[in-house]
């Protein structure tokens, strides 16, 4: 997935700064060109990563519900470098810990 995100960065100027994987979802902190709406950033990211992963691993399409890689939902929020970007970055880096309930507030810098 990281390689696909690098290709998206070259083509669309949407840079994945931090990626964190959990059991059934992924968190990505991106920087995007201002010409793209937040929903367009999600659309580009989901469609191109799914297409590339299905091309590379066609067998996974049979295992997925309805043959779709991504669910219909999604969340996007904005962060600023001077405000909460560091908190979000740390939260994403800690994804995938088994048995730990992560809360965004736990990553606030003192």
FIMAR-579578 format. One record per residue (C-alpha): residue number from 0; x, y, z. Coordinates in steps of 0.001 Angstrom, whole numbers, plus 524288, in hexadecimal, padded with zeros to 5 digits. Layout:
# FIMAR-579578
<pt><num>NUM</num><px>X</px><py>Y</py><pz>Z</pz></pt>
...
//
This chain:
# FIMAR-579578
<pt><num>0</num><px>80000</px><py>80000</py><pz>80000</pz></pt>
<pt><num>1</num><px>80B29</px><py>80934</py><pz>802C7</pz></pt>
<pt><num>2</num><px>81007</px><py>807CA</py><pz>7F4C3</pz></pt>
<pt><num>3</num><px>80289</px><py>80AFD</py><pz>7EF85</pz></pt>
<pt><num>4</num><px>80210</px><py>81704</py><pz>7F82F</pz></pt>
<pt><num>5</num><px>80F26</px><py>81B70</py><pz>7F28B</pz></pt>
<pt><num>6</num><px>80966</px><py>81A87</py><pz>7E4E0</pz></pt>
<pt><num>7</num><px>7FD89</px><py>8225B</py><pz>7E931</pz></pt>
<pt><num>8</num><px>806B2</px><py>82CAB</py><pz>7EE97</pz></pt>
<pt><num>9</num><px>80DC6</px><py>82DFE</py><pz>7E191</pz></pt>
<pt><num>10</num><px>80159</px><py>82EB7</py><pz>7D98D</pz></pt>
<pt><num>11</num><px>7F7FD</px><py>8364B</py><pz>7E248</pz></pt>
<pt><num>12</num><px>8009F</px><py>83D41</py><pz>7EC40</pz></pt>
<pt><num>13</num><px>7FA10</px><py>835E9</py><pz>7F757</pz></pt>
<pt><num>14</num><px>8050A</px><py>831DE</py><pz>80073</pz></pt>
<pt><num>15</num><px>802FC</px><py>82760</py><pz>80AC9</pz></pt>
<pt><num>16</num><px>80AE2</px><py>82C77</py><pz>8162A</pz></pt>
<pt><num>17</num><px>8073A</px><py>821DA</py><pz>81FFE</pz></pt>
<pt><num>18</num><px>80016</px><py>814E2</py><pz>81E22</pz></pt>
<pt><num>19</num><px>7FB17</px><py>80C51</py><pz>8292C</pz></pt>
<pt><num>20</num><px>7F436</px><py>7FF48</py><pz>82793</pz></pt>
<pt><num>21</num><px>7EA8B</px><py>7F944</py><pz>830F5</pz></pt>
<pt><num>22</num><px>7E2D4</px><py>7EC93</py><pz>82FEF</pz></pt>
<pt><num>23</num><px>7D874</px><py>7F15C</py><pz>82698</pz></pt>
<pt><num>24</num><px>7DC02</px><py>7FF2E</py><pz>822E6</pz></pt>
<pt><num>25</num><px>7E71A</px><py>8084D</py><pz>81FAF</pz></pt>
<pt><num>26</num><px>7EA78</px><py>81603</py><pz>82427</pz></pt>
<pt><num>27</num><px>7F1D3</px><py>81ED6</py><pz>81ABC</pz></pt>
<pt><num>28</num><px>7F6B3</px><py>82C8C</py><pz>81D80</pz></pt>
<pt><num>29</num><px>7F7F0</px><py>8333F</py><pz>81059</pz></pt>
<pt><num>30</num><px>7FBE5</px><py>84043</py><pz>80AED</pz></pt>
<pt><num>31</num><px>7F42B</px><py>843A5</py><pz>7FECF</pz></pt>
<pt><num>32</num><px>7F422</px><py>84E34</py><pz>7F497</pz></pt>
<pt><num>33</num><px>7E9AD</px><py>8584B</py><pz>7F7D4</pz></pt>
<pt><num>34</num><px>7E2D9</px><py>855DE</py><pz>7EAD9</pz></pt>
<pt><num>35</num><px>7DD57</px><py>8490A</py><pz>7F034</pz></pt>
<pt><num>36</num><px>7D1D1</px><py>8488C</py><pz>7F95C</pz></pt>
<pt><num>37</num><px>7D329</px><py>83F6C</py><pz>80509</pz></pt>
<pt><num>38</num><px>7C942</px><py>83600</py><pz>7FF13</pz></pt>
<pt><num>39</num><px>7D103</px><py>835C5</py><pz>7F251</pz></pt>
<pt><num>40</num><px>7DD64</px><py>8323D</py><pz>7F9E8</pz></pt>
<pt><num>41</num><px>7D648</px><py>8267A</py><pz>7FFA9</pz></pt>
<pt><num>42</num><px>7D0BF</px><py>822AC</py><pz>7F253</pz></pt>
<pt><num>43</num><px>7DE08</px><py>8232F</py><pz>7EBAB</pz></pt>
<pt><num>44</num><px>7E4BF</px><py>81BD0</py><pz>7F69D</pz></pt>
<pt><num>45</num><px>7DA88</px><py>81118</py><pz>7F7BA</pz></pt>
<pt><num>46</num><px>7D8BD</px><py>80EBF</py><pz>7E92D</pz></pt>
<pt><num>47</num><px>7E718</px><py>80E5B</py><pz>7E583</pz></pt>
<pt><num>48</num><px>7EB8C</px><py>80620</py><pz>7F10E</pz></pt>
<pt><num>49</num><px>7E0A0</px><py>7FC43</py><pz>7EEAC</pz></pt>
<pt><num>50</num><px>7E3A9</px><py>7FB55</py><pz>7E02A</pz></pt>
<pt><num>51</num><px>7F227</px><py>7F934</py><pz>7E27C</pz></pt>
<pt><num>52</num><px>7F03B</px><py>7EF57</py><pz>7ED70</pz></pt>
<pt><num>53</num><px>7E677</px><py>7E77D</py><pz>7E552</pz></pt>
<pt><num>54</num><px>7EFE0</px><py>7E791</py><pz>7D9D2</pz></pt>
<pt><num>55</num><px>7FAF1</px><py>7E2BB</py><pz>7E261</pz></pt>
<pt><num>56</num><px>7F2DE</px><py>7D91F</py><pz>7EA84</pz></pt>
<pt><num>57</num><px>7E6E1</px><py>7D528</py><pz>7E274</pz></pt>
<pt><num>58</num><px>7E38B</px><py>7CA17</py><pz>7EBC9</pz></pt>
<pt><num>59</num><px>7DF97</px><py>7D376</py><pz>7F6A3</pz></pt>
<pt><num>60</num><px>7D3F9</px><py>7D871</py><pz>7EEDE</pz></pt>
<pt><num>61</num><px>7CD3A</px><py>7CB46</py><pz>7F0BC</pz></pt>
<pt><num>62</num><px>7CF1E</px><py>7CBF3</py><pz>7FF70</pz></pt>
<pt><num>63</num><px>7C92B</px><py>7D95D</py><pz>80142</pz></pt>
<pt><num>64</num><px>7BADA</px><py>7DC37</py><pz>803AF</pz></pt>
<pt><num>65</num><px>7B53C</px><py>7E07B</py><pz>7F6A9</pz></pt>
<pt><num>66</num><px>7C2B2</px><py>7E08D</py><pz>7F061</pz></pt>
<pt><num>67</num><px>7C5A6</px><py>7EE3C</py><pz>7F543</pz></pt>
<pt><num>68</num><px>7D23F</px><py>7F189</py><pz>7FC46</pz></pt>
<pt><num>69</num><px>7CD86</px><py>7FDAD</py><pz>8036B</pz></pt>
<pt><num>70</num><px>7C0C0</px><py>7FF9E</py><pz>80A91</pz></pt>
<pt><num>71</num><px>7B7C3</px><py>80ABD</py><pz>806E2</pz></pt>
<pt><num>72</num><px>7BAE7</px><py>8128B</py><pz>8130C</pz></pt>
<pt><num>73</num><px>7C621</px><py>81B47</py><pz>815EB</pz></pt>
<pt><num>74</num><px>7CA49</px><py>82653</py><pz>81EAD</pz></pt>
<pt><num>75</num><px>7D24C</px><py>83226</py><pz>81B75</pz></pt>
<pt><num>76</num><px>7D63C</px><py>83D2B</py><pz>8245D</pz></pt>
<pt><num>77</num><px>7DF9E</px><py>84859</py><pz>822F8</pz></pt>
<pt><num>78</num><px>7EB4E</px><py>84B35</py><pz>82B90</pz></pt>
<pt><num>79</num><px>7F4BE</px><py>8566E</py><pz>82C23</pz></pt>
<pt><num>80</num><px>80348</px><py>85592</py><pz>82E72</pz></pt>
<pt><num>81</num><px>80251</px><py>85F6F</py><pz>83969</pz></pt>
<pt><num>82</num><px>7F6FC</px><py>858C9</py><pz>84024</pz></pt>
<pt><num>83</num><px>7F3FC</px><py>84A51</py><pz>840B1</pz></pt>
<pt><num>84</num><px>7FBF9</px><py>84459</py><pz>8359C</pz></pt>
<pt><num>85</num><px>805F6</px><py>83EB0</py><pz>83F07</pz></pt>
<pt><num>86</num><px>7FB71</px><py>8384B</py><pz>84747</pz></pt>
<pt><num>87</num><px>7F50B</px><py>8321D</py><pz>83B63</pz></pt>
<pt><num>88</num><px>8023C</px><py>82DC2</py><pz>835EE</pz></pt>
<pt><num>89</num><px>805BC</px><py>826DB</py><pz>842BB</pz></pt>
<pt><num>90</num><px>7F856</px><py>82092</py><pz>8439C</pz></pt>
<pt><num>91</num><px>7F98E</px><py>81B00</py><pz>835DF</pz></pt>
<pt><num>92</num><px>8073C</px><py>815C5</py><pz>83869</pz></pt>
<pt><num>93</num><px>8021D</px><py>80DF4</py><pz>84404</pz></pt>
<pt><num>94</num><px>7F753</px><py>80700</py><pz>83C6C</pz></pt>
<pt><num>95</num><px>7F6F5</px><py>7F835</py><pz>83C96</pz></pt>
<pt><num>96</num><px>7F9D0</px><py>7F618</py><pz>84AF7</pz></pt>
<pt><num>97</num><px>7F264</px><py>7EA20</py><pz>84F6A</pz></pt>
<pt><num>98</num><px>7EA6A</px><py>7EBAD</py><pz>85BBF</pz></pt>
<pt><num>99</num><px>7ECFC</px><py>7FA2A</py><pz>85D56</pz></pt>
<pt><num>100</num><px>7E1C9</px><py>803A9</py><pz>85C54</pz></pt>
<pt><num>101</num><px>7E7F8</px><py>80F7E</py><pz>8561E</pz></pt>
<pt><num>102</num><px>7E231</px><py>81CCF</py><pz>85890</pz></pt>
<pt><num>103</num><px>7E67D</px><py>828DF</py><pz>8514A</pz></pt>
<pt><num>104</num><px>7E7B9</px><py>83094</py><pz>85DF3</pz></pt>
<pt><num>105</num><px>7F241</px><py>82707</py><pz>862A8</pz></pt>
<pt><num>106</num><px>7FB57</px><py>82C68</py><pz>8583D</pz></pt>
<pt><num>107</num><px>7FA19</px><py>83AAE</py><pz>85BDF</pz></pt>
<pt><num>108</num><px>8072C</px><py>840E0</py><pz>85E54</pz></pt>
<pt><num>109</num><px>808B9</px><py>846D4</py><pz>86BF6</pz></pt>
//
